[in-house]
């Protein structure tokens, strides 16, 4: 059902972000969240979902470190009537992926080395969410 697809996307995308904040497990179900969201969008679930809830079907793409997913997210938020800040946040996320190919604020919890450019970005108050 539409509601089931939305609910499963929220569970897979949002619950780990809140339950495991500061741990690599935060991102453990991201691929599944994107898969569920992709299938829901292919079936038009987003077009039948209240605009206040629709964004939850798009957030798995915004949370991805893949540029194609980021561009998809920006396109989706551009296409539909969502909260105005959502497009700005999607563009901000995409810009970070274009610049670094990843979200530098995740480096510590994922055990990745931070480059000097990434550290300068973070030190200057770069995106942290």
Secondary structure, DSSP 8 states (H G I E B T S, - for coil): -HHHHHHHHHIIIIIHHHHSTTSGGGGTTHHHHHHHHHHHHHTTGGGGS-HHHHHHHHHHHHT-S-HHHHHHHHHHHHHS---HHHHHHHHHHHHHHHHHSS-GGGHHHHT----HHHHHHHHTT----
